Amino acid sequence: MNTLVVRPTRVRTAGVRQQILLTAQQRLMMLMLLFMAAFFLVSVRLLYFALFDTSSGNGNGAAAFLPARADIVDRNGVPLARTIDGYSIRVVPTKLLNNRQYLADELVKIFPDTPREEFVAKLSGSKPTYIRRRALPDQVAAVNAIGDIGFDFPREKERLYPQISLAAHVLGFTDAAGHGVTGVEGSFDKQLTDKATRGQPLALSIDARVQGVLESELGNAVTNLEAIGGAGIILDVHTGEVLAMASLPTYNPNKLVAADAAARRNAVSYNLYELGSTFKPLSIGAAIDDGVVTNMARRYDASAPLAIAGFRIRDSHPGRWYNVPETLIQSSNIATARIADELGREKMETLFRSLEFNKRPEIELKERAFPLWPKDWGRLTTMTTAYGHGIAVTPLHLASAYAALVNGGLWRPATLVKLGDKAPPQGRRVFKASTSARMRQLLRLIVMDGTGKQADAPGFRVGGKTGSAEKPGIGGYRRSSVVATFAAAFPMDNPRYVIVAMIDEPKGNAYSSGQRTAGWTAAPVVRKIVMRAGPMLGVFPDETRDVDVSELTPLLRRNEEAE
């Protein structure tokens, strides 16, 4: 008979094992709960510091997630300036292991734009100093490869201009501490760094595409004409928004060098010029507005120089009697001076004050020049300023004045900030609407039949005026130095944009058929800009439309028959 034997030892062993597993599970659960509690407490603490702690001086903790400086973008959101984490290269001379002369030789290979003596001085000093701020990654790698512990590579906030030199004079630049110095960076420094506003990019009125066209065509002209510089601006006539602003020579705000000091001057808002005959439409517009000129067929004697106060006002070409349209088409100083003389000193001065030619130009830039305003507004001054001599303003002054001349007569300040849905400034009336309509006809005639023919972009209905002014110098005006300007608007049947292109001291060479005047130098620049940028701005060529000048063109024929 078989007997069942019970083995209690195995049963006890299984029970102990289950108890151990249960205990381990309980301990693991407790550990997990403790970890979750710790994670929760840390998260709550971090959230508290982010949202409520102000002891660090940051105010709203959300600022910790904002860039140190707001981005700057164009009107379409294209980045023009932004802040990134960049590298710098620094040397601590007391930690250097290698010979200073050897290190200087190595550094010159990496940075050939810096004199060797400068490196020797920095390597031999007693205090840490920067070898290069805003260093490129390959430069950092090359210095690191030298293998000396005396070099370190601190990460710093760096202002980057991804479009390189595009709109450099508009944007300006920041200093090593990250503060704005010039341009928009300087003027909007507080807004760009304020916690309340730096979370949103600053949208400019500039259109990067149009800016590129302006810089390209102006740069080609300055180079081909062997000029010393140039300036250009494209302005919305109804809002005052600046779509493009260029000054040449230019510079790269990513890499500032001492030699660029002169190039950093904004010729559009800071340089003063006698802009010559581009003033004539303004003066004649004032005469029409005041009723001094009521009959376009009235003729003025320009057959001989005009003697006044010991001076002689001359034309650059043989003259005759001109009616009002011909005065502008032929760009007669003499006939314009006679019209201004009838208008009188007080009304001529009032015109220029209403256009703010006696003030710094209106725009959000620190770099704005005060015009050279005549000290004596005698009869001679009234006559010469009518054709742009004896008064010096910036190209920006002229652009704002032309906007008022063609937009129905309202002057508005220029702005570099995108208005978007905001209503433009109300503006103030400086010309009657009827005068503005007449001037649109006359400006179009200048391009169709006058000195501005080379600005005519087929189908775009360009109107404008040339200005070729000798630059003043010691003992009088320098005939060999000319400022060539073309001030234009388009399309003239419903003006939307003003363009001012200025070439500083162009040479008469094969590119300009040996001519230095604006009709041969600045006017072609405007034609090329309009043809390229017009479609970008929503203006397309249309040969079926134009300004109605039918009532004025017969005057030209009748005058020719009379001669």
C-alpha positions as CSV (number, residue, x, y, z in Angstrom):
1,M,0.0,0.0,0.0
2,N,1.4,3.3,-1.1
3,T,1.4,6.2,1.4
4,L,1.1,9.9,0.2
5,V,3.9,11.9,1.8
6,V,3.4,15.7,2.2
7,R,6.5,17.8,2.0
8,P,5.8,21.0,4.1
9,T,9.2,22.5,3.3
10,R,8.3,23.2,-0.4
11,V,5.0,24.8,0.5
12,R,6.7,27.1,3.0
13,T,9.4,28.0,0.3
14,A,6.7,29.0,-2.2
15,G,4.9,31.2,0.3
16,V,8.1,33.0,1.3
17,R,8.8,33.7,-2.4
18,Q,5.4,35.2,-3.0
19,Q,5.8,37.3,0.1
20,I,9.2,38.6,-1.2
21,L,7.7,39.4,-4.6
22,L,4.8,41.2,-3.0
23,T,7.1,43.3,-0.8
24,A,9.3,44.2,-3.8
25,Q,6.2,45.2,-5.8
26,Q,5.0,47.4,-2.9
27,R,8.4,49.0,-2.6
28,L,8.7,49.6,-6.3
29,M,5.2,51.2,-6.3
30,M,6.2,53.5,-3.4
31,L,9.4,54.4,-5.2
32,M,7.4,55.2,-8.3
33,L,4.9,57.3,-6.4
34,L,7.8,59.2,-4.7
35,F,9.4,59.8,-8.1
36,M,6.1,61.1,-9.5
37,A,5.5,63.3,-6.5
38,A,9.0,64.8,-6.9
39,F,8.6,65.3,-10.6
40,F,5.2,67.0,-9.9
41,L,6.7,69.3,-7.2
42,V,9.7,70.3,-9.5
43,S,7.3,71.0,-12.4
44,V,5.0,73.1,-10.2
45,R,8.1,75.0,-8.9
46,L,9.4,75.7,-12.4
47,L,6.0,76.8,-13.5
48,Y,5.8,79.2,-10.6
49,F,9.2,80.7,-11.4
50,A,8.2,81.0,-15.0
51,L,4.9,82.7,-14.4
52,F,5.1,84.5,-11.1
53,D,8.7,85.0,-9.9
54,T,10.0,88.6,-10.5
55,S,13.0,88.5,-8.3
56,S,15.4,88.2,-11.2
57,G,14.1,91.4,-12.8
58,N,12.6,89.7,-15.8
59,G,9.0,90.6,-14.9
60,N,6.8,88.2,-16.7
61,G,8.5,84.9,-16.8
62,A,7.4,84.3,-20.3
63,A,10.2,86.7,-21.3
64,A,12.6,83.8,-20.7
65,F,11.2,82.2,-23.9
66,L,11.5,85.4,-26.0
67,P,14.4,86.4,-28.1
68,A,16.8,88.9,-26.6
69,R,15.9,91.2,-29.5
70,A,12.9,91.0,-31.8
71,D,13.3,90.0,-35.4
72,I,12.9,92.6,-38.2
73,V,11.1,91.5,-41.3
74,D,10.0,93.1,-44.5
75,R,6.3,93.7,-45.4
76,N,5.9,90.1,-46.6
77,G,7.6,88.5,-43.6
78,V,11.0,88.0,-45.1
79,P,13.6,88.1,-42.3
80,L,15.9,91.0,-42.5
81,A,17.5,90.9,-39.0
82,R,17.3,88.3,-36.2
83,T,19.2,87.2,-33.1
84,I,21.0,83.9,-33.0
85,D,23.5,82.1,-30.6
86,G,26.8,82.8,-32.2
87,Y,30.4,82.1,-31.4
88,S,33.2,84.4,-30.3
89,I,36.9,83.6,-30.0
90,R,38.7,84.9,-26.9
91,V,42.2,84.5,-25.7
92,V,43.4,84.3,-22.0
93,P,47.1,85.2,-22.4
94,T,48.1,83.8,-19.0
95,K,46.9,80.3,-20.0
96,L,48.7,80.2,-23.4
97,L,51.1,77.3,-23.8
98,N,52.6,78.1,-27.2
99,N,54.9,80.8,-28.4
100,R,53.1,84.1,-29.1
101,Q,54.8,84.6,-32.4
102,Y,53.8,81.2,-33.6
103,L,50.2,81.7,-32.5
104,A,50.1,85.1,-34.3
105,D,51.3,83.5,-37.5
106,E,48.6,80.8,-37.2
107,L,45.9,83.4,-36.5
108,V,46.8,85.5,-39.5
109,K,46.3,82.5,-41.7
110,I,42.7,82.2,-40.3
111,F,42.0,85.9,-40.2
112,P,44.0,87.5,-43.1
113,D,42.0,90.7,-42.8
114,T,43.6,91.5,-39.4
115,P,47.3,92.7,-39.1
116,R,49.7,90.3,-37.4
117,E,50.8,93.1,-35.0
118,E,47.3,93.3,-33.6
119,F,47.3,89.6,-32.8
120,V,50.7,89.9,-31.2
121,A,49.5,92.7,-28.9
122,K,46.4,90.7,-27.9
123,L,48.4,87.6,-27.2
124,S,51.0,89.4,-25.2
125,G,48.5,91.3,-23.0
126,S,47.7,90.5,-19.4
127,K,43.9,90.4,-19.6
128,P,41.5,88.2,-21.6
129,T,40.5,89.8,-24.9
130,Y,38.5,88.9,-27.9
131,I,40.2,87.7,-31.0
132,R,37.0,87.8,-33.1
133,R,33.4,88.4,-32.2
134,R,30.8,87.0,-34.6
135,A,33.2,84.3,-35.7
136,L,32.2,81.8,-38.4
137,P,32.0,78.1,-37.4
138,D,35.0,77.2,-39.7
139,Q,37.1,80.0,-38.0
140,V,36.2,78.6,-34.6
141,A,37.2,75.1,-35.7
142,A,40.5,76.4,-37.1
143,V,41.5,78.2,-33.9
144,N,40.5,75.2,-31.9
145,A,42.7,73.0,-34.0
146,I,45.7,75.1,-33.0
147,G,45.4,73.2,-29.7
148,D,46.2,75.8,-27.1
149,I,44.1,76.0,-23.9
150,G,44.5,79.7,-23.9
151,F,41.7,80.1,-26.4
152,D,38.1,79.7,-25.4
153,F,34.9,80.0,-27.4
154,P,32.1,81.7,-25.5
155,R,28.6,81.5,-27.0
156,E,27.0,85.0,-27.3
157,K,23.8,86.5,-28.7
158,E,24.6,87.7,-32.2
159,R,22.6,89.9,-34.5
160,L,22.4,88.3,-37.9
161,Y,21.4,90.1,-41.2
162,P,20.5,87.1,-43.4
163,Q,20.2,89.2,-46.6
164,I,23.8,90.5,-46.1
165,S,23.9,94.1,-47.3
166,L,20.3,94.4,-48.5
167,A,18.7,97.5,-47.1
168,A,21.8,98.0,-44.9
169,H,21.1,101.7,-44.4
170,V,17.5,101.1,-43.5
171,L,18.3,98.4,-41.0
172,G,21.5,99.9,-39.5
173,F,23.4,97.7,-37.0
174,T,23.9,96.9,-33.3
175,D,27.0,97.3,-31.1
176,A,28.9,94.5,-29.3
177,A,26.5,94.8,-26.4
178,G,23.5,94.2,-28.6
179,H,22.2,97.8,-28.6
180,G,21.0,99.5,-31.8
181,V,23.3,102.1,-33.2
182,T,21.9,103.3,-36.5
183,G,19.0,102.8,-38.8
184,V,15.9,101.0,-37.6
185,E,18.0,99.1,-35.1
186,G,18.8,102.4,-33.4
187,S,15.5,104.2,-33.8
188,F,13.4,101.2,-32.5
189,D,16.0,99.9,-30.0
190,K,13.5,100.2,-27.1
191,Q,10.7,98.4,-28.9
192,L,13.0,95.6,-30.2
193,T,14.2,94.8,-26.7
194,D,11.1,95.5,-24.6
195,K,9.6,92.4,-23.0
196,A,6.1,93.6,-24.1
197,T,6.9,93.9,-27.8
198,R,9.9,91.8,-28.6
199,G,7.8,88.6,-29.0
200,Q,6.5,89.9,-32.3
201,P,8.8,90.8,-35.2
202,L,8.9,94.4,-36.4
203,A,7.4,94.5,-39.8
204,L,8.8,97.2,-42.1
205,S,7.2,98.8,-45.1
206,I,10.2,97.6,-47.2
207,D,9.6,95.0,-49.8
208,A,12.8,92.9,-50.0
209,R,12.1,92.1,-53.7
210,V,11.7,95.7,-54.7
211,Q,14.7,96.6,-52.5
212,G,16.8,94.2,-54.4
213,V,15.7,95.6,-57.8
214,L,16.5,99.2,-56.6
215,E,19.9,98.3,-55.3
216,S,20.7,96.2,-58.4
217,E,19.8,98.9,-61.0
218,L,21.2,101.8,-59.0
219,G,24.4,99.8,-58.4
220,N,24.9,99.0,-62.0
221,A,24.5,102.6,-63.0
222,V,26.9,103.9,-60.4
223,T,29.5,101.3,-61.5
224,N,29.0,101.8,-65.2
225,L,29.0,105.6,-64.9
226,E,32.1,105.6,-62.7
227,A,30.2,107.7,-60.1
228,I,31.2,108.2,-56.5
229,G,27.8,107.1,-55.2
230,G,24.0,107.1,-55.6
231,A,20.7,107.2,-53.8
232,G,17.3,105.9,-54.5
233,I,13.8,105.6,-52.9
234,I,10.5,104.1,-53.9
235,L,7.5,105.6,-52.0
236,D,3.8,104.8,-51.9
237,V,2.1,108.2,-52.8
238,H,-1.0,107.5,-50.8
239,T,0.4,106.2,-47.5
240,G,4.0,107.4,-47.3
241,E,5.3,103.9,-46.9
242,V,8.8,103.4,-48.2
243,L,9.0,100.3,-50.3
244,A,12.7,100.5,-51.0
245,M,15.6,102.8,-50.0
246,A,19.1,102.5,-51.2
247,S,22.3,104.4,-50.6
248,L,25.6,103.7,-52.4
249,P,28.3,102.8,-51.5
250,T,26.9,100.3,-49.1
251,Y,28.3,98.0,-46.4
252,N,27.7,94.6,-44.7
253,P,26.2,95.0,-41.2
254,N,27.3,91.5,-40.4
255,K,31.0,92.5,-40.7
256,L,31.7,96.1,-39.8
257,V,35.1,97.5,-40.5
258,A,36.5,101.0,-39.9
259,A,36.9,101.6,-43.6
260,D,33.1,101.5,-44.0
261,A,32.5,104.6,-41.9
262,A,31.7,106.8,-44.9
263,A,29.7,104.1,-46.6
264,R,27.4,103.9,-43.5
265,R,26.0,107.4,-44.3
266,N,22.4,107.2,-45.6
267,A,22.5,109.4,-48.7
268,V,18.7,109.3,-49.0
269,S,17.9,110.9,-45.6
270,Y,21.3,112.3,-44.4
271,N,23.1,113.7,-47.5
272,L,22.1,117.2,-48.8
273,Y,22.1,118.0,-52.5
274,E,21.0,120.9,-54.7
275,L,18.6,118.8,-56.8
276,G,18.3,121.2,-59.7
277,S,15.5,121.1,-62.2
278,T,13.5,118.5,-60.3
279,F,12.2,121.5,-58.4
280,K,10.7,123.1,-61.5
281,P,7.4,121.1,-61.4
282,L,6.9,122.0,-57.8
283,S,7.4,125.7,-58.5
284,I,5.2,125.7,-61.5
285,G,2.6,123.7,-59.6
286,A,2.6,126.5,-56.9
287,A,2.1,129.1,-59.7
288,I,-0.8,127.2,-61.1
289,D,-2.3,126.7,-57.6
290,D,-2.1,130.4,-56.9
291,G,-3.5,131.5,-60.2
292,V,-0.3,133.1,-61.5
293,V,-0.4,130.6,-64.3
294,T,-3.9,130.1,-65.7
295,N,-3.2,129.8,-69.4
296,M,-0.9,126.9,-70.5
297,A,-0.4,128.7,-73.8
298,R,1.2,131.8,-72.3
299,R,4.8,132.3,-73.4
300,Y,7.8,133.4,-71.5
301,D,11.0,134.9,-73.0
302,A,13.9,132.5,-72.6
303,S,15.7,133.7,-75.8
304,A,18.6,135.4,-73.8
305,P,20.1,135.1,-70.3
306,L,18.1,136.8,-67.6
307,A,20.1,139.5,-65.7
308,I,19.1,140.0,-62.1
309,A,21.0,141.5,-59.1
310,G,24.4,141.3,-60.8
311,F,23.9,137.6,-61.9
312,R,22.8,136.1,-65.1
313,I,20.4,133.1,-65.2
314,R,21.1,130.9,-68.2
315,D,19.8,127.8,-69.9
316,S,22.1,124.9,-70.9
317,H,20.9,125.2,-74.5
318,P,19.9,127.9,-76.9
319,G,16.6,129.3,-75.9
320,R,13.5,130.9,-77.3
321,W,10.0,131.8,-76.1
322,Y,8.4,128.9,-74.2
323,N,4.9,128.2,-73.1
324,V,4.3,126.4,-69.8
325,P,4.5,122.8,-71.1
326,E,7.6,123.6,-73.0
327,T,9.2,125.3,-70.0
328,L,9.2,121.9,-68.4
329,I,9.8,119.8,-71.5
330,Q,12.8,121.9,-72.4
331,S,13.8,122.4,-68.7
332,S,14.2,126.2,-69.0
333,N,15.8,127.9,-66.0
334,I,15.0,131.3,-67.5
335,A,11.3,130.7,-68.1
336,T,10.9,129.0,-64.7
337,A,12.6,132.0,-63.0
338,R,10.2,134.4,-64.7
339,I,7.2,132.4,-63.5
340,A,8.7,132.3,-59.9
341,D,9.3,136.1,-60.0
342,E,5.6,136.6,-60.7
343,L,4.7,134.2,-57.9
344,G,6.8,136.2,-55.5
345,R,9.0,135.5,-52.5
346,E,6.3,135.0,-49.9
347,K,4.4,132.3,-51.8
348,M,7.6,130.5,-53.0
349,E,8.8,130.4,-49.4
350,T,5.4,129.2,-48.3
351,L,5.5,126.4,-50.8
352,F,8.9,125.1,-49.6
353,R,7.8,125.3,-45.9
354,S,4.6,123.4,-46.7
355,L,6.8,120.7,-48.2
356,E,9.0,120.8,-45.1
357,F,12.1,121.7,-47.0
358,N,13.0,123.8,-43.9
359,K,13.0,120.8,-41.6
360,R,14.7,117.4,-41.2
361,P,12.9,114.8,-43.3
362,E,10.0,113.0,-41.6
363,I,10.9,109.3,-41.1
364,E,11.7,107.0,-38.3
365,L,15.5,107.3,-38.5
366,K,18.0,109.2,-36.5
367,E,20.1,109.9,-39.5
368,R,18.3,112.9,-40.9
369,A,19.9,116.1,-42.2
370,F,18.7,119.6,-41.7
371,P,18.4,121.3,-45.1
372,L,20.5,124.2,-46.3
373,W,17.8,126.9,-46.1
374,P,18.5,130.2,-47.8
375,K,19.4,133.0,-45.3
376,D,18.1,135.8,-47.6
377,W,14.9,135.2,-49.5
378,G,15.3,138.1,-51.9
379,R,14.2,138.3,-55.5
380,L,17.2,136.4,-56.8
381,T,16.8,133.6,-54.3
382,T,13.1,133.3,-55.2
383,M,14.0,132.8,-58.8
384,T,17.0,130.4,-58.4
385,T,15.3,128.2,-55.8
386,A,12.5,127.7,-58.3
387,Y,14.8,125.6,-60.4
388,G,16.6,124.0,-57.5
389,H,19.7,126.2,-56.9
390,G,20.5,127.9,-53.7
391,I,18.6,125.4,-51.5
392,A,19.8,121.8,-50.6
393,V,17.6,119.0,-49.3
394,T,17.7,115.2,-49.2
395,P,16.3,112.9,-51.8
396,L,13.7,111.9,-49.2
397,H,12.4,115.5,-49.1
398,L,12.0,115.4,-52.8
399,A,10.2,112.0,-52.8
400,S,7.7,113.2,-50.3
401,A,7.1,116.4,-52.3
402,Y,6.5,114.6,-55.5
403,A,4.1,112.2,-53.8
404,A,2.0,115.3,-52.8
405,L,2.4,116.7,-56.3
406,V,0.8,113.7,-58.0
407,N,-1.5,112.1,-55.3
408,G,-4.2,114.8,-55.4
409,G,-2.2,117.4,-53.4
410,L,-1.8,115.8,-49.9
411,W,1.6,115.8,-48.2
412,R,2.2,112.9,-45.8
413,P,5.3,112.0,-43.8
414,A,7.3,109.0,-45.0
415,T,7.4,105.9,-42.9
416,L,9.4,102.7,-42.7
417,V,6.8,100.8,-40.7
418,K,4.2,98.6,-42.5
419,L,0.8,100.2,-42.0
420,G,-1.2,97.1,-42.9
421,D,-4.8,97.6,-41.9
422,K,-4.0,100.9,-40.2
423,A,-5.2,104.0,-42.0
424,P,-2.5,106.2,-43.4
425,P,-1.9,109.7,-41.8
426,Q,-4.6,112.1,-42.9
427,G,-2.0,114.4,-44.4
428,R,-2.4,118.1,-45.2
429,R,-3.2,119.8,-48.5
430,V,-0.3,121.6,-50.2
431,F,-1.7,121.6,-53.8
432,K,-5.2,121.7,-55.1
433,A,-6.6,118.5,-56.6
434,S,-7.0,120.3,-59.9
435,T,-3.4,121.4,-59.8
436,S,-2.2,117.9,-59.1
437,A,-4.2,116.6,-62.1
438,R,-2.6,119.2,-64.3
439,M,0.9,118.3,-63.1
440,R,0.3,114.7,-63.8
441,Q,-0.2,115.7,-67.4
442,L,2.9,117.8,-67.6
443,L,5.1,115.2,-65.9
444,R,3.9,112.7,-68.4
445,L,4.7,115.0,-71.3
446,I,8.2,115.4,-70.0
447,V,8.8,111.7,-70.4
448,M,6.9,111.5,-73.7
449,D,8.5,114.5,-75.4
450,G,11.1,116.1,-73.2
451,T,14.3,115.4,-71.3
452,G,12.9,112.3,-69.6
453,K,12.4,110.2,-72.7
454,Q,14.8,107.5,-71.5
455,A,12.6,106.9,-68.4
456,D,9.7,105.8,-70.6
457,A,8.8,102.2,-69.7
458,P,6.3,101.0,-72.3
459,G,2.9,100.5,-70.8
460,F,3.7,101.8,-67.3
461,R,2.8,105.5,-68.0
462,V,5.8,107.0,-66.3
463,G,6.0,110.7,-65.6
464,G,8.8,112.7,-64.1
465,K,11.5,115.4,-64.3
466,T,15.2,115.4,-64.8
467,G,17.6,117.5,-62.6
468,S,21.3,118.0,-63.4
469,A,22.9,120.3,-60.9
470,E,26.5,121.3,-60.6
471,K,27.9,120.8,-57.2
472,P,29.0,123.9,-55.2
473,G,32.6,124.2,-54.3
474,I,35.2,126.8,-53.3
475,G,34.7,129.9,-55.4
476,G,31.5,128.8,-57.1
477,Y,29.9,125.8,-58.8
478,R,32.1,123.0,-60.2
479,R,31.1,122.3,-63.8
480,S,32.9,119.0,-63.7
481,S,30.9,117.6,-60.8
482,V,27.2,117.0,-61.4
483,V,24.4,115.5,-59.3
484,A,22.0,113.8,-61.8
485,T,18.5,113.1,-60.5
486,F,15.3,111.8,-61.9
487,A,12.1,112.1,-59.9
488,A,9.2,110.1,-61.2
489,A,5.8,108.6,-60.5
490,F,3.8,105.8,-62.1
491,P,1.3,105.0,-63.5
492,M,0.4,108.6,-64.2
493,D,-3.3,107.9,-65.0
494,N,-3.6,106.8,-61.3
495,P,-0.3,107.4,-59.5
496,R,0.7,104.8,-56.9
497,Y,4.5,105.1,-56.5
498,V,7.2,107.8,-56.6
499,I,10.7,106.9,-57.6
500,V,13.7,109.1,-57.0
501,A,17.1,108.0,-58.5
502,M,20.2,110.1,-58.0
503,I,23.7,109.5,-59.4
504,D,26.5,111.4,-57.7
505,E,29.1,112.7,-60.1
506,P,28.5,110.4,-63.1
507,K,31.1,110.4,-65.8
508,G,30.2,110.9,-69.4
509,N,31.4,107.7,-71.0
510,A,30.3,105.1,-73.6
511,Y,27.6,103.8,-71.2
512,S,25.8,107.2,-71.3
513,S,26.8,108.2,-74.8
514,G,29.3,110.6,-73.4
515,Q,26.6,112.5,-71.4
516,R,26.5,113.3,-67.7
517,T,23.1,114.8,-67.4
518,A,20.1,113.1,-65.7
519,G,18.3,112.3,-69.0
520,W,21.1,110.0,-69.9
521,T,22.2,108.7,-66.5
522,A,19.4,108.7,-63.9
523,A,16.3,108.5,-66.2
524,P,17.3,105.0,-67.7
525,V,17.7,103.7,-64.1
526,V,14.1,104.6,-63.4
527,R,12.9,102.9,-66.6
528,K,14.7,99.7,-65.6
529,I,13.4,99.8,-62.0
530,V,9.8,100.3,-63.2
531,M,9.9,97.5,-65.7
532,R,11.3,95.0,-63.1
533,A,9.6,96.2,-59.9
534,G,6.2,97.4,-61.3
535,P,4.7,93.9,-61.5
536,M,6.0,93.1,-58.0
537,L,4.0,96.1,-56.8
538,G,0.9,95.2,-58.7
539,V,1.3,97.5,-61.7
540,F,1.4,95.8,-65.0
541,P,2.1,97.3,-68.5
542,D,-1.0,98.3,-70.4
543,E,-0.6,100.0,-73.7
544,T,-4.3,100.9,-73.9
545,R,-4.2,103.3,-71.0
546,D,-2.5,106.6,-70.4
547,V,-2.9,110.1,-69.1
548,D,-5.0,112.3,-71.4
549,V,-2.6,115.0,-72.6
550,S,-4.6,115.8,-75.8
551,E,-5.4,119.4,-74.6
552,L,-1.7,120.1,-74.1
553,T,0.0,118.5,-77.1
554,P,-1.5,121.0,-79.6
555,L,0.3,123.8,-77.7
556,L,3.6,122.3,-78.6
557,R,2.7,122.1,-82.2
558,R,1.3,125.7,-82.3
559,N,4.5,127.0,-80.7
560,E,6.7,125.2,-83.2
561,E,4.7,126.7,-86.0
562,A,5.0,130.2,-84.5
563,E,8.8,129.8,-84.4
